[in-house]
Every structure is written in C-alpha cells, then in structure tokens.
Amino acid sequence: MNQVGIKPATGATSAWNGTQWARKGDISTLPSDKVCCLYKKKADGSGMQHTGLYLGDGIVVDARGSSQGVIKSTLSSYPWTNWGIPVGLYTEDELNDISGGSAPVEVIKVAYQAVVEANSGSTVNMRSGPSTSNAVVQAIKIGQVVDVTEVQGDWSAVTWNGKSGYMMSKYLKKVQGSEGN
C-alpha cells in the first residue's frame, strides 16, 4: 500500500480506526475480486487483533508471528471478521463495480467538508451527541477532513471513516468549494 501512496497506521486496531476507508464491512460482504485489508476482531469486541491482505479469489497473505512467518493461505483457513478498502486503492468507478457480496451503500447528504483543527493537542473528540457529556465515538486527528451534515448551534453533526457523531463547530474549518457533496 505504501507503494501506491496509502499509509495505514501500524497495529490492527489503529489501522482499522485510523485509515480512511472507501468501503468496509463484515466478512460476509467481502468483494471476491478486489484487493482488501482483512481484520479479525478481538473476542471481547474491543478492537482488532490481526490483519492480513486479501488478494482476491480466496487467497490471503498475512504474518503469523515468528513461528509461522508470512504465509499465503485461503480465506477460509482463518477466522477473519472484517474487510476494508482504503481510499485511493481503487477509482470510484472500480468501487461501484464491486462484485460478490457488498454492503448496502448509505447515501449521506453532506452540507460541506471541514478540516479538524485545534490550537493544542493532536485530536478532537467526535461525540455521540451535541454535548461534552456525551460519550466519545472517535478521537479524530487534527488535519483530517470530515463531512459536515448539519450545524446545530455550537455543534456540528459529522461523519468520518464510516462513523457519525458530533464535534464542536469551533474545531472545524470549512473546506472552500466542498458544499453539497
């Protein structure tokens, strides 16, 4: 992925939460003919514990530690739970032509896009509701671009990386020319 300009975070959970995904889903919706990142959820659901690369046609490459090394195996030989295609790996036309099972596409009306910014720290919290008393859904790194779907006073409803929530509007700088996507 580095060779095509995609730089996922290291570590399975960090990569799953921090990569900008063009498409992702649970393993039952894996496209059969596209290169994808594969993930296995931890038993307690708290994150991901392993990652691999799906090459298509049921073939996977992953690193299984010093005892097994990097191996080529079949998709069915390991309990993969999720898949993702990072932004930039395929064109939008190629993504729209995904064969095999694919998750339904949710159309979201975007008012505009905004860059996350703050005077201190490295992230801004996206919350489950428009209040600091609501739970944190995701800590989003400064410099990331989010989709703003609605502005509600001091708070904006946003989506990022397949998740929806609210951010304080003061931490969002509108990207000019991004209205109505």
PyRosetta script that sets phi, psi and omega in degrees:
from pyrosetta import init, pose_from_sequence

init()
pose = pose_from_sequence("MNQVGIKPATGATSAWNGTQWARKGDISTLPSDKVCCLYKKKADGSGMQHTGLYLGDGIVVDARGSSQGVIKSTLSSYPWTNWGIPVGLYTEDELNDISGGSAPVEVIKVAYQAVVEANSGSTVNMRSGPSTSNAVVQAIKIGQVVDVTEVQGDWSAVTWNGKSGYMMSKYLKKVQGSEGN")
pose.set_psi(1, -34.1)
pose.set_omega(1, 177.8)
pose.set_phi(2, -59.1)
pose.set_psi(2, -35.9)
pose.set_omega(2, -178.5)
pose.set_phi(3, -65.9)
pose.set_psi(3, -23.1)
pose.set_omega(3, 176.8)
pose.set_phi(4, -104.6)
pose.set_psi(4, 14.2)
pose.set_omega(4, 173.5)
pose.set_phi(5, 87.6)
pose.set_psi(5, 11.8)
pose.set_omega(5, 178.7)
pose.set_phi(6, -102.1)
pose.set_psi(6, 125.5)
pose.set_omega(6, -175.4)
pose.set_phi(7, -123.0)
pose.set_psi(7, 83.3)
pose.set_omega(7, 179.3)
pose.set_phi(8, -69.5)
pose.set_psi(8, 155.8)
pose.set_omega(8, 175.3)
pose.set_phi(9, -65.8)
pose.set_psi(9, 157.7)
pose.set_omega(9, 176.8)
pose.set_phi(10, -87.4)
pose.set_psi(10, 151.1)
pose.set_omega(10, -176.5)
pose.set_phi(11, 90.1)
pose.set_psi(11, 137.6)
pose.set_omega(11, -173.3)
pose.set_phi(12, -60.8)
pose.set_psi(12, -49.5)
pose.set_omega(12, -178.3)
pose.set_phi(13, -66.6)
pose.set_psi(13, -43.2)
pose.set_omega(13, 179.2)
pose.set_phi(14, -62.0)
pose.set_psi(14, -40.8)
pose.set_omega(14, 178.9)
pose.set_phi(15, -66.3)
pose.set_psi(15, -43.6)
pose.set_omega(15, 180.0)
pose.set_phi(16, -62.3)
pose.set_psi(16, -43.0)
pose.set_omega(16, -177.3)
pose.set_phi(17, -82.9)
pose.set_psi(17, -27.0)
pose.set_omega(17, -171.2)
pose.set_phi(18, -105.0)
pose.set_psi(18, -6.4)
pose.set_omega(18, -179.6)
pose.set_phi(19, -88.4)
pose.set_psi(19, 141.8)
pose.set_omega(19, 174.2)
pose.set_phi(20, -81.9)
pose.set_psi(20, 114.6)
pose.set_omega(20, -176.4)
pose.set_phi(21, -98.4)
pose.set_psi(21, 132.7)
pose.set_omega(21, 173.0)
pose.set_phi(22, -78.1)
pose.set_psi(22, -37.1)
pose.set_omega(22, 176.0)
pose.set_phi(23, -149.7)
pose.set_psi(23, 147.6)
pose.set_omega(23, 172.4)
pose.set_phi(24, -159.2)
pose.set_psi(24, 162.6)
pose.set_omega(24, -179.6)
pose.set_phi(25, -175.8)
pose.set_psi(25, -174.8)
pose.set_omega(25, 176.1)
pose.set_phi(26, -84.5)
pose.set_psi(26, 163.9)
pose.set_omega(26, -168.8)
pose.set_phi(27, -59.6)
pose.set_psi(27, -24.0)
pose.set_omega(27, 179.6)
pose.set_phi(28, -68.2)
pose.set_psi(28, -15.7)
pose.set_omega(28, -179.9)
pose.set_phi(29, -107.3)
pose.set_psi(29, 12.9)
pose.set_omega(29, -177.9)
pose.set_phi(30, -58.0)
pose.set_psi(30, 126.1)
pose.set_omega(30, 174.4)
pose.set_phi(31, -66.9)
pose.set_psi(31, 133.3)
pose.set_omega(31, -175.2)
pose.set_phi(32, -76.9)
pose.set_psi(32, -17.6)
pose.set_omega(32, -171.4)
pose.set_phi(33, -120.3)
pose.set_psi(33, 18.9)
pose.set_omega(33, -179.7)
pose.set_phi(34, -125.6)
pose.set_psi(34, 142.5)
pose.set_omega(34, 172.2)
pose.set_phi(35, -67.5)
pose.set_psi(35, 130.2)
pose.set_omega(35, -177.9)
pose.set_phi(36, -140.3)
pose.set_psi(36, 159.1)
pose.set_omega(36, 167.4)
pose.set_phi(37, -85.7)
pose.set_psi(37, 139.3)
pose.set_omega(37, 178.4)
pose.set_phi(38, -112.9)
pose.set_psi(38, 149.2)
pose.set_omega(38, -179.8)
pose.set_phi(39, -138.4)
pose.set_psi(39, 152.1)
pose.set_omega(39, 172.7)
pose.set_phi(40, -121.7)
pose.set_psi(40, 122.9)
pose.set_omega(40, 178.8)
pose.set_phi(41, -70.3)
pose.set_psi(41, 147.4)
pose.set_omega(41, 171.2)
pose.set_phi(42, -66.0)
pose.set_psi(42, 151.9)
pose.set_omega(42, -177.2)
pose.set_phi(43, -58.0)
pose.set_psi(43, -33.9)
pose.set_omega(43, -178.7)
pose.set_phi(44, -85.9)
pose.set_psi(44, 0.2)
pose.set_omega(44, 177.8)
pose.set_phi(45, 75.6)
pose.set_psi(45, 8.9)
pose.set_omega(45, -174.9)
pose.set_phi(46, -80.9)
pose.set_psi(46, -3.7)
pose.set_omega(46, -179.7)
pose.set_phi(47, 164.6)
pose.set_psi(47, -163.6)
pose.set_omega(47, -180.0)
pose.set_phi(48, -106.0)
pose.set_psi(48, 146.6)
pose.set_omega(48, -178.8)
pose.set_phi(49, -114.5)
pose.set_psi(49, -12.0)
pose.set_omega(49, -178.7)
pose.set_phi(50, -155.7)
pose.set_psi(50, 151.8)
pose.set_omega(50, 178.4)
pose.set_phi(51, -137.0)
pose.set_psi(51, 153.6)
pose.set_omega(51, 178.4)
pose.set_phi(52, -149.4)
pose.set_psi(52, -179.7)
pose.set_omega(52, -179.9)
pose.set_phi(53, -122.5)
pose.set_psi(53, 119.1)
pose.set_omega(53, 177.3)
pose.set_phi(54, -85.5)
pose.set_psi(54, 125.9)
pose.set_omega(54, -177.0)
pose.set_phi(55, -96.8)
pose.set_psi(55, -6.3)
pose.set_omega(55, -175.8)
pose.set_phi(56, 101.4)
pose.set_psi(56, 163.7)
pose.set_omega(56, 178.0)
pose.set_phi(57, 53.2)
pose.set_psi(57, 33.3)
pose.set_omega(57, 175.3)
pose.set_phi(58, 79.4)
pose.set_psi(58, 10.9)
pose.set_omega(58, -177.1)
pose.set_phi(59, -104.8)
pose.set_psi(59, 135.1)
pose.set_omega(59, -178.2)
pose.set_phi(60, -129.3)
pose.set_psi(60, 145.6)
pose.set_omega(60, 170.7)
pose.set_phi(61, -122.4)
pose.set_psi(61, 129.8)
pose.set_omega(61, 176.3)
pose.set_phi(62, -154.5)
pose.set_psi(62, 160.3)
pose.set_omega(62, 179.7)
pose.set_phi(63, -97.6)
pose.set_psi(63, 120.5)
pose.set_omega(63, -175.7)
pose.set_phi(64, -106.7)
pose.set_psi(64, 26.0)
pose.set_omega(64, 176.7)
pose.set_phi(65, 92.7)
pose.set_psi(65, 178.0)
pose.set_omega(65, -174.0)
pose.set_phi(66, -67.1)
pose.set_psi(66, -25.5)
pose.set_omega(66, -178.9)
pose.set_phi(67, -73.6)
pose.set_psi(67, -35.5)
pose.set_omega(67, -177.9)
pose.set_phi(68, -109.8)
pose.set_psi(68, -25.0)
pose.set_omega(68, -178.5)
pose.set_phi(69, 73.6)
pose.set_psi(69, -159.7)
pose.set_omega(69, 177.3)
pose.set_phi(70, -83.8)
pose.set_psi(70, 127.3)
pose.set_omega(70, -176.0)
pose.set_phi(71, -126.4)
pose.set_psi(71, 154.9)
pose.set_omega(71, 171.8)
pose.set_phi(72, -107.6)
pose.set_psi(72, 127.2)
pose.set_omega(72, -176.6)
pose.set_phi(73, -144.6)
pose.set_psi(73, -177.1)
pose.set_omega(73, 176.3)
pose.set_phi(74, -94.2)
pose.set_psi(74, 154.3)
pose.set_omega(74, 179.5)
pose.set_phi(75, -55.6)
pose.set_psi(75, -40.2)
pose.set_omega(75, -175.8)
pose.set_phi(76, -75.7)
pose.set_psi(76, -6.4)
pose.set_omega(76, -176.4)
pose.set_phi(77, -86.4)
pose.set_psi(77, 0.3)
pose.set_omega(77, -179.2)
pose.set_phi(78, -144.1)
pose.set_psi(78, 146.1)
pose.set_omega(78, -175.7)
pose.set_phi(79, -82.0)
pose.set_psi(79, 63.0)
pose.set_omega(79, 177.5)
pose.set_phi(80, -62.9)
pose.set_psi(80, 144.7)
pose.set_omega(80, -178.1)
pose.set_phi(81, -118.1)
pose.set_psi(81, -24.9)
pose.set_omega(81, -173.8)
pose.set_phi(82, -145.0)
pose.set_psi(82, 160.7)
pose.set_omega(82, 176.2)
pose.set_phi(83, -139.1)
pose.set_psi(83, 158.5)
pose.set_omega(83, 175.3)
pose.set_phi(84, -152.9)
pose.set_psi(84, 144.4)
pose.set_omega(84, 173.5)
pose.set_phi(85, -112.3)
pose.set_psi(85, 113.8)
pose.set_omega(85, -177.5)
pose.set_phi(86, -69.0)
pose.set_psi(86, 150.1)
pose.set_omega(86, 175.2)
pose.set_phi(87, -57.0)
pose.set_psi(87, 132.6)
pose.set_omega(87, 176.6)
pose.set_phi(88, 101.1)
pose.set_psi(88, -13.2)
pose.set_omega(88, -179.5)
pose.set_phi(89, -76.6)
pose.set_psi(89, -34.7)
pose.set_omega(89, 179.4)
pose.set_phi(90, -132.9)
pose.set_psi(90, 156.5)
pose.set_omega(90, 173.3)
pose.set_phi(91, -74.2)
pose.set_psi(91, 164.4)
pose.set_omega(91, 178.1)
pose.set_phi(92, -61.4)
pose.set_psi(92, -37.8)
pose.set_omega(92, 177.4)
pose.set_phi(93, -62.1)
pose.set_psi(93, -41.8)
pose.set_omega(93, 178.3)
pose.set_phi(94, -65.4)
pose.set_psi(94, -37.2)
pose.set_omega(94, 178.6)
pose.set_phi(95, -68.1)
pose.set_psi(95, -36.8)
pose.set_omega(95, 179.6)
pose.set_phi(96, -70.0)
pose.set_psi(96, -15.7)
pose.set_omega(96, -178.4)
pose.set_phi(97, -101.8)
pose.set_psi(97, 21.7)
pose.set_omega(97, -179.7)
pose.set_phi(98, -63.4)
pose.set_psi(98, 127.9)
pose.set_omega(98, 176.5)
pose.set_phi(99, -99.1)
pose.set_psi(99, 175.3)
pose.set_omega(99, -176.5)
pose.set_phi(100, 79.4)
pose.set_psi(100, -169.6)
pose.set_omega(100, 178.5)
pose.set_phi(101, -69.1)
pose.set_psi(101, 135.3)
pose.set_omega(101, 175.5)
pose.set_phi(102, -139.8)
pose.set_psi(102, 145.4)
pose.set_omega(102, -178.3)
pose.set_phi(103, -67.9)
pose.set_psi(103, 148.8)
pose.set_omega(103, 175.7)
pose.set_phi(104, -61.2)
pose.set_psi(104, 144.0)
pose.set_omega(104, 179.9)
pose.set_phi(105, -90.7)
pose.set_psi(105, 126.9)
pose.set_omega(105, 177.4)
pose.set_phi(106, -95.3)
pose.set_psi(106, 123.4)
pose.set_omega(106, 178.6)
pose.set_phi(107, -89.3)
pose.set_psi(107, 124.6)
pose.set_omega(107, -178.5)
pose.set_phi(108, -116.3)
pose.set_psi(108, 127.2)
pose.set_omega(108, 176.7)
pose.set_phi(109, -78.2)
pose.set_psi(109, 114.9)
pose.set_omega(109, -177.8)
pose.set_phi(110, -99.7)
pose.set_psi(110, 125.7)
pose.set_omega(110, 176.2)
pose.set_phi(111, -71.9)
pose.set_psi(111, -45.5)
pose.set_omega(111, 176.8)
pose.set_phi(112, -170.3)
pose.set_psi(112, 170.8)
pose.set_omega(112, 175.0)
pose.set_phi(113, -103.2)
pose.set_psi(113, 152.7)
pose.set_omega(113, -179.0)
pose.set_phi(114, -142.8)
pose.set_psi(114, 147.3)
pose.set_omega(114, 175.0)
pose.set_phi(115, -89.8)
pose.set_psi(115, 133.8)
pose.set_omega(115, 176.6)
pose.set_phi(116, -76.7)
pose.set_psi(116, 127.5)
pose.set_omega(116, 179.8)
pose.set_phi(117, -144.4)
pose.set_psi(117, 152.6)
pose.set_omega(117, 178.2)
pose.set_phi(118, -158.2)
pose.set_psi(118, 157.3)
pose.set_omega(118, -179.2)
pose.set_phi(119, -80.2)
pose.set_psi(119, -17.4)
pose.set_omega(119, 179.3)
pose.set_phi(120, -146.9)
pose.set_psi(120, 164.5)
pose.set_omega(120, -179.7)
pose.set_phi(121, 79.7)
pose.set_psi(121, -178.8)
pose.set_omega(121, -178.9)
pose.set_phi(122, -120.6)
pose.set_psi(122, -8.6)
pose.set_omega(122, 179.5)
pose.set_phi(123, -139.6)
pose.set_psi(123, 163.4)
pose.set_omega(123, 172.8)
pose.set_phi(124, -127.6)
pose.set_psi(124, 137.2)
pose.set_omega(124, -176.8)
pose.set_phi(125, -78.7)
pose.set_psi(125, 132.1)
pose.set_omega(125, 167.6)
pose.set_phi(126, -98.5)
pose.set_psi(126, 126.2)
pose.set_omega(126, -173.2)
pose.set_phi(127, -111.3)
pose.set_psi(127, 163.9)
pose.set_omega(127, -177.6)
pose.set_phi(128, -74.3)
pose.set_psi(128, -15.3)
pose.set_omega(128, 178.3)
pose.set_phi(129, -151.6)
pose.set_psi(129, 171.0)
pose.set_omega(129, -175.2)
pose.set_phi(130, -81.8)
pose.set_psi(130, 60.4)
pose.set_omega(130, 178.6)
pose.set_phi(131, -162.9)
pose.set_psi(131, 147.8)
pose.set_omega(131, 177.3)
pose.set_phi(132, -69.2)
pose.set_psi(132, -11.5)
pose.set_omega(132, 176.4)
pose.set_phi(133, -82.9)
pose.set_psi(133, -10.5)
pose.set_omega(133, 177.4)
pose.set_phi(134, -79.1)
pose.set_psi(134, 154.6)
pose.set_omega(134, -178.6)
pose.set_phi(135, -63.9)
pose.set_psi(135, 148.8)
pose.set_omega(135, 175.5)
pose.set_phi(136, -79.0)
pose.set_psi(136, 123.7)
pose.set_omega(136, 177.6)
pose.set_phi(137, -84.7)
pose.set_psi(137, -41.5)
pose.set_omega(137, -175.8)
pose.set_phi(138, -161.7)
pose.set_psi(138, 139.2)
pose.set_omega(138, 169.6)
pose.set_phi(139, -92.7)
pose.set_psi(139, 118.5)
pose.set_omega(139, -174.5)
pose.set_phi(140, -104.3)
pose.set_psi(140, 129.6)
pose.set_omega(140, -178.2)
pose.set_phi(141, -63.6)
pose.set_psi(141, 142.3)
pose.set_omega(141, 174.5)
pose.set_phi(142, -60.2)
pose.set_psi(142, 136.2)
pose.set_omega(142, -178.6)
pose.set_phi(143, 100.7)
pose.set_psi(143, -16.0)
pose.set_omega(143, 177.2)
pose.set_phi(144, -70.9)
pose.set_psi(144, 153.5)
pose.set_omega(144, 177.5)
pose.set_phi(145, -104.5)
pose.set_psi(145, 128.5)
pose.set_omega(145, 178.1)
pose.set_phi(146, -115.3)
pose.set_psi(146, 158.9)
pose.set_omega(146, 173.8)
pose.set_phi(147, -94.3)
pose.set_psi(147, 124.4)
pose.set_omega(147, 176.8)
pose.set_phi(148, -94.6)
pose.set_psi(148, 121.6)
pose.set_omega(148, -177.5)
pose.set_phi(149, -100.3)
pose.set_psi(149, -23.1)
pose.set_omega(149, -178.6)
pose.set_phi(150, -165.1)
pose.set_psi(150, 145.8)
pose.set_omega(150, 174.6)
pose.set_phi(151, -111.6)
pose.set_psi(151, 127.7)
pose.set_omega(151, -179.2)
pose.set_phi(152, -124.6)
pose.set_psi(152, 81.4)
pose.set_omega(152, -179.0)
pose.set_phi(153, 66.2)
pose.set_psi(153, -120.7)
pose.set_omega(153, -178.6)
pose.set_phi(154, -78.7)
pose.set_psi(154, -4.7)
pose.set_omega(154, -175.8)
pose.set_phi(155, -120.3)
pose.set_psi(155, 149.8)
pose.set_omega(155, 175.5)
pose.set_phi(156, -123.1)
pose.set_psi(156, 135.7)
pose.set_omega(156, 171.8)
pose.set_phi(157, -79.1)
pose.set_psi(157, 129.0)
pose.set_omega(157, -175.7)
pose.set_phi(158, -134.2)
pose.set_psi(158, 158.4)
pose.set_omega(158, 169.0)
pose.set_phi(159, -126.8)
pose.set_psi(159, 144.8)
pose.set_omega(159, 178.1)
pose.set_phi(160, -156.4)
pose.set_psi(160, 128.7)
pose.set_omega(160, 173.8)
pose.set_phi(161, 54.1)
pose.set_psi(161, 39.6)
pose.set_omega(161, 177.7)
pose.set_phi(162, 82.2)
pose.set_psi(162, 0.8)
pose.set_omega(162, 179.6)
pose.set_phi(163, -113.2)
pose.set_psi(163, 149.6)
pose.set_omega(163, 178.4)
pose.set_phi(164, -120.4)
pose.set_psi(164, 149.9)
pose.set_omega(164, 178.4)
pose.set_phi(165, -178.1)
pose.set_psi(165, -156.8)
pose.set_omega(165, -177.0)
pose.set_phi(166, -130.7)
pose.set_psi(166, 143.2)
pose.set_omega(166, 174.6)
pose.set_phi(167, -131.5)
pose.set_psi(167, 150.2)
pose.set_omega(167, 174.6)
pose.set_phi(168, -64.2)
pose.set_psi(168, 129.8)
pose.set_omega(168, -175.2)
pose.set_phi(169, -59.7)
pose.set_psi(169, -29.3)
pose.set_omega(169, -177.8)
pose.set_phi(170, -65.4)
pose.set_psi(170, -15.5)
pose.set_omega(170, 179.1)
pose.set_phi(171, -97.0)
pose.set_psi(171, 11.0)
pose.set_omega(171, -178.0)
pose.set_phi(172, -121.9)
pose.set_psi(172, 126.5)
pose.set_omega(172, 177.0)
pose.set_phi(173, -110.7)
pose.set_psi(173, 116.9)
pose.set_omega(173, -176.3)
pose.set_phi(174, -59.2)
pose.set_psi(174, 134.1)
pose.set_omega(174, 174.1)
pose.set_phi(175, -84.6)
pose.set_psi(175, 118.5)
pose.set_omega(175, -177.9)
pose.set_phi(176, -62.6)
pose.set_psi(176, 137.5)
pose.set_omega(176, 178.2)
pose.set_phi(177, 81.9)
pose.set_psi(177, 10.3)
pose.set_omega(177, -177.2)
pose.set_phi(178, -103.5)
pose.set_psi(178, 10.7)
pose.set_omega(178, -176.4)
pose.set_phi(179, -67.3)
pose.set_psi(179, 141.0)
pose.set_omega(179, 170.2)
pose.set_phi(180, 69.7)
pose.set_psi(180, 29.0)
pose.set_omega(180, 178.0)
pose.set_phi(181, -70.4)
pose.dump_pdb("model.pdb")
